[in-house]
Amino acid sequence: MSQERATRQRAAMRSVIEAAQRPLLPQEICELAQAEVPGLGIATVYRNLKLMLEAQELEPVVLPGENARYEIARRGHHHHFQCERCKRVFDVPGCPGHLGRLTPAGFTVERHELTLYGRCSDCRA
């Protein structure tokens, strides 16, 4: 495969992840990027995701019991909402703040991840 093709594939993937403004599954990335790079296969998507993670261009979003989704890195601290009907995951801006008051006595919070669950606007309609 030529370097130009690899770069074009990666650029298409980056473009769809940025445009989605939500974490995407590899299959979603593949389907959306095929509009720009016909014939893009899932194995190529996984190879490029690995390279993009190593380059710190992407961050994985891992929810319990779910396959990893991917979003653009360096977006700052934020949380996620998962629709229980369509299973899509969305970004939730901001943070409720320091959660140390919820920990047992003597414990220290070093980091946290918060996921809200419910129905997205599409599924609620």
N, C-alpha and C positions, 0 to 999 in steps of 0.2 A: 504494500500500500504506500502511496506517495505521501510525503510529509504534508503536501498541500491538501490532500484529501483528509488526512487525520486532523489537520488544523480546522478545516471546514466543518467536519463532523463535531469537533469540540466546540467550535464557535456557535453552531446551531443548537447544541445542547445547552450551552450557557445562556443563549438568547431565550430559549423557551423556559428555562428555570427562572430567569429574571422577570420575564413577562408574566408568568403565572402568579408571582407574588405570594406563593404558598409552597410548602414543601411538596415535592413530587416523588412518586414511586418511579423506579427505573422504567417500567412499562409505559407509564404516562410520558416520561421524557422521550422514549423511543417513538411513540405514536405521534407526539407533537413535533418532534424534530424531523420526522420523515417528510413533512410538508416542504422542508428546505433541502433535505438530503434524502431523496428517494432511495430505497433499498437499505437504509440504515438498519442494522440488526441489533438484537438485544445483547449479544456477546460484545459487540463493539461499544454499546452504551456502557456496559459494565467495565470494560477496559478503560474507557475514558473517564468514568466516574472515579475509578481508582487513581488515575493520574491527577485528576482535578482535586481529589481529597489530599493527595500527597503534596500538591502545590498550594494547599490551603485556600483554594478558590471556593470550595464547597464545605458545608458542614452537614453531617448526618443528623437526622431527626429520628430517634428511635423511641417508639411507644411500646409499652408492654404487649407482647403477643402479636406484634405487627412487624412487617418487613421495613427496613430502613427507607426513609424518604430523604431527599436532599434539597438543600436550599443554599443560596449564595451566602458565603461567609462574611464576617465582619458587619453583621446587621445590628449588632448590639444585643443586649440582654432582652429577651422577650419570651413569651410563652405560646402555647398552641391550643387550638380548639379542634376536636375531632367530631364530625357529624356521625351519629350512630346509625344513620340510615345509609348514606352513600359512602361512608368511610373516608371521605376526603379530610385533609388536615389543613387548617388555616392558621395564620399568624395572629396572635393577640398582642397588640402593642402594650408596652409598659409592664409594670410589675406591682404586686400588692405591697412590696417592701420587705423589710427584714422579717423573717419568720422565726427568729430565735425564741420569741415568746411562746411558741407552740411546742418547743422541745422539752423533754424531761429535765429536771434539775441536774445541773452538772454537764449537760451536753452542749456542744457547739455546732452550729450550722456552718458548713463550709461552702455549700452551694445548694441550689434547688432547681427543680424543673416542675412546672405546673402545667397540667393538661386539663382543659375543660371539656366536657362531653355533653352533647345535645343534638339539636338539628340545625343544619345550616339554613340560610334563607331560601335556597332552592327547594330543599326537602320539606321545609315548614309550610310552603305554599300549598 
